[in-house]
Amino acid sequence: MLQIPTGRLFFAIIMFLTVAFSVSKAQQVSDTLEQISPHAIEQDFDISADLSHPAWKQAESVYIKHQVQPNDESKAWINTEVKVLYSDQNLYFAFICEDPNPKNIRANISDRDDSFRDDYVGIFLDPFNNNQQAYELFINPLGIQMDGMRTGNNEDMNFDMLWYSDGEITDSGYRGVMKIPFKSLNFPKRNIHDWSIQFIRNYPRNSRYQFVWSEVDLDNSCLICQNGELTGMEDIENTNTVELLPYGMSYQSSTINDANSPNSGLDHGPIEGRIGGSIMYEPTSTTSLNAVVNPDFSQVETDAAQISANETFALYYSEKRPFFKKGSDLFSTSEDLFYSRTINRPLAAGKVTHQSQDYSIALLTAYDREAPIIIPGRYGSSLVQSDVGAYNNVVRGKYNFGSESHVGGLLTTRNQQEGHNYVGSIDWNILLTDNYYFSGQAAYANTKELDDPELFDDPRPLGESSYDAAFNGEQFGGTLFASEFSRQAKYYDFSFGYTSYSPTFHTQSGFINQVDQRRLDASQSLSYYPEWDWLSRGNISVNTGWRYDFSGQFQERYIFTRWSNNFGGQTNLSISFLPLNDERFRGRLFTQMNRLMINVSTNPLNALSLSTHVDFGKYVNRQENPTLGEGYNISADATVKPTSRLEMSLSYNYSELSAANGEEKYFSGDIYRLNGNYNFSKKLFARVITQYNSFNEQLQVYPLLYYKANPFTKFYIGMTDYLNYFDQSGPNGFRGFKETNRQFFVKFQYLIRS
């Protein structure tokens, strides 16, 4: 392998960034295509979808005239009028949506963020007008809210914000209204505000159509760069905002007396209680300070089980806890060097964020009572669930320049008894010229292990180094480097990338589960846009990669081909094939592991959506003595909505692997997950999740009744029930299943804002 001296490599990166910065700064940002100056009102009012308040008669109007999906070269053929108002405290939007067949409007009463298959209208809103980040706020025809945060071309739909909405279906279509408090937004301090904005309408029928106000060219990879402008707003305020979010909960837990004796009964613990809460103070519209004391970070919804029978690396689960979700975009980088779920059970935590036109900075600190540790490796990783406390700190800064470009830094620290893990990195994304980007990240980690072999004593070596994975107090450093050059456009995309993780690169505050690798990746794709009723956008792509370990030994190479196309009835079909896939695993080289993958999804009716995935071929049986196997994986999802209030979702996953000669079955099993929701109103919901995993023969049941006044004021009453299969008769069981763990809980939290 070619070795490049570290100093020269670093110098080359800096020189490239300097040149790219100059090129990017020289780019001319195109003029916005549309503008609207909202009408100012003196008195705020409660919104209603009937638009009966007289202020709406004074509002400026614009019309959504352009199509962006499935093809940006067509015009919108249905009328959508948008009205805009503002006061010193709130921003108002009204959407008047005509429909030639109102009976075909898709609208369901559901929990927030669960209406993306419906008709909906909304906005992209960028108060800083710097093409870096935008709020995404949508409502369906009944006023159900959906919100997220867009950074570049990435969306974070875990984002929640306090705002108000209403909607109603009419004889000619539907109307929707939004009221957005300025206290909920971050924006620069100015006398007169000109914000970037886009109005959007989603129209799901035979195909999924999307219409926009300001014309969008798909050959421009920056979507929010093509927003229109909301101009001339004066005297708006967001200062000295205080939010209190106290909570109280009570719970009772029961655990089986003897895990080896299914008839030993449950040990019923006492009824316990917990109180705590958080406080947020925003002195200005750009700065936020948050703190939580004795926070409740329990999950009211279980993670969906994943099949791990042939998986040697730790699995990734998304964050669902409100404290970590809010502002999470400010801490993210292209490599997962901060993964908030490594802060498992904090006693207290605090966070400070600041955003401005050109930069952002964020600080998070927490003391975790039970800190988990991921120990990565070449062929697998280990997840250690410790009861050792840890002090965690995360600092993230980012400087924005040009259009879509930034340079940032991230520092994470974890101190755990005598051990520590410190990681520092720089990252960048540079728009070199239209459609061409250079992005990457470089990091260094210094780790001192815990000196506790009883907690973890795996002697596996860390690559060719003299260190091993066991917790024996060793101290070592490691590096990460990733870079990519890419083209993003309407018809033709490509990318070339290089990534390396040294064997001793550990990030205990992040999610890096595979190291000791140098990897080259390349991809290209071609898109086409026929405008037929039965056929629309399609894509053909080829991806390839080569992977070596740090000693220079070949580990893997592959070629991955894929064809995907959208058909009528909101149906998508994709077929993928691996014509080349060779991999070395634990010293043995496996070749000609060809596989075929088929994905189908369809949403032809408001009441029905289906999807399925099948892949089959040759796979490595990833055991201590690996062998070549043949197998397949099947997954299927179905969602049925008998009424606008009732939704039933069933998912099924099956996996099987056998010896290539057919003489032995290595494993087979499945996972069922049934989620039933009944929505009494826009705020009151009942839900039951039932999940069965045949790999560990466990049945889980999660009934829940909850009231949600807004994203933060909530009341829950529910239980969690775990039943294991023992294949023994006896009382208090069902067909061999016996309860092993059960918990009842009640929780209430209330948002107070001033």
Summary of the structure (lengths in Angstrom):
residues: 754
radius of gyration: 27.1
end to end distance: 61.3
largest distance: 79.9
contacts: 2468
relative contact order: 0.10
helix: 6%
strand: 56%
